[in-house]
């Protein structure tokens, strides 16, 4: 099966792969840029950014199965679902590494402005989630069609 044929059929594996690939690129970008902005940043912080966004992309990819909210009984299109999940994931990240992110934002934007808040990473998560959600849906499909029965494999 060619790559072109694989990308035309909805697939959860394709969604996760695309999400992880884009997340890895974003994480790698952070891994490379962080030392130029904060030279005394811990290596573990850099590795955390790289691995976080790789996992972030995989989770956005997995959430492509859920196109309908069962409790609220509302549709959840990719442009709604992906930014919400991305913002939530980066909100959790911000809670765990608040001090490191605060130092990072202070170096970038000084302490005097509203941009120095580490919670801007929540907005960044929404934007990156939107980008990953679009690519995953465009090339990997969404909904029940991404999960095949055992008999068809």
N, C-alpha and C positions, 0 to 999 in steps of 0.2 A: 504494500500500500504506500503510495507516495505521500509526501507531506501535504501537498495541496488537497488530496482526497481526505486526509485525516482532519484537516482544518475545516472542511465543509460539513462534517458530521458533528452534531453536538456531543460533547464528551466531558465528563467531570475531570478526567486525567488531563485533557488539554487545557481546561480552565485553570486547574491548579498549576500546571507547568508554566502557562503564560503568566499567571500571577506571581509565581516564585521568580521567574526570570526578570520581570519588571521590578519586583521588590528587591532582587539582588542588585540590579543596576542602580536603583535609588540608594540602597544601603552602601554600595561600593563608592558611589559619589560622596556620600557622607563620610565614609571611612577615609577617603582621600582628602576631603576639604577640611575636616575638623582640625587636624594639626596646623593648618595654615591660619586658622582663625584663633584657636586656643592652643598654643604650642605646649603648654604643660598639661594638656588633657591626658587622662589615664588611658593606656592601651586597651584596658577592659571596656572603657566607654566607647571607643572606636569599634571594637568587635561587637559590642552590644548593638550599635546602630546597624552594622552590616547584617547581623543575624536577625535583628528585630524586623527589618523591612522585608527580608526574605520570607519570614514567617507571616508577616502582615499580608503579603501578596498571596500566599497560599490560603490564608483564611478568607480573604476577599473572594478567591476562586471557589472555595467550598460553599460559600453563602449564595452562590448563583443558583442553587437548587431551590431556594426559598423565594418564590415569586408571589406568595400570598400569605398574609398574616392570619393565622388561624383564630386568634383571640379577637382581634379588632375587626376581622373579616374585611380587610382592605388589600388591594393589590400592592405589591412592592416591586416596582420596576427597578432596573439596575441603577438608574440615575438617582434614585432615592436610597436604595439599600446600601450601595457601596460607600457613599460618603458618610452615612451614619455609622457603619461598621468601622470605617477608617478613623473617624473622629473618636469613637469610643476606644479603639485600641490605643491611639496616641494619648488619650486622656489617662488611661491606665498607666502607660509608659511615663507620662509626666508625673503622676503621683509617686511612682517608684524611684525615679531619678531626678526629682525636683531640683536638688542642690546643684547637680552637674549641669542641668539645663539652664538654671538661673545664671551660673557662671558663664556659660556659653552665650546666652542672650545679652548679658551685661557687657561682655567684650565686643559683641557685634553692634549693639545699639545704645551703649552707655546706660546709666541708671536713671536718667531723668525722664525717659519717655514711656509711653504705654507699650511700645514694642519690646521692652525689656522683660515682659512677663513670659515665663516658660509655657504658659497656657496657649500661646500662639501655635504650639506644636499640635494642638487639637485641630485647629483650622488647617494646618499643613496635612494632617492625616486625612481630613475630609477631601482635600484637593487630590492627594495622591491616591486615595481610595476611589475617587471618581475616575481618575485616569486608568487605574488597574481594572476597575469594574467595566469600563467601556471596552477595553482591549479583550478582557476575558469573555465578555458577552459577544463581541464582534466575531471572535475567532473560535470560541469554545461553546457557544450557545448558552442557554439557561433553562431552568425549570426541570420538569420530569424527564425531558428528552435527553438530558445529560447523564442520566442513570439508566443503564441498560440492564435487562434481565440476564441472569446467568446463562440461559440457553442461547443467547445470541452472541456470546463471546467465543 
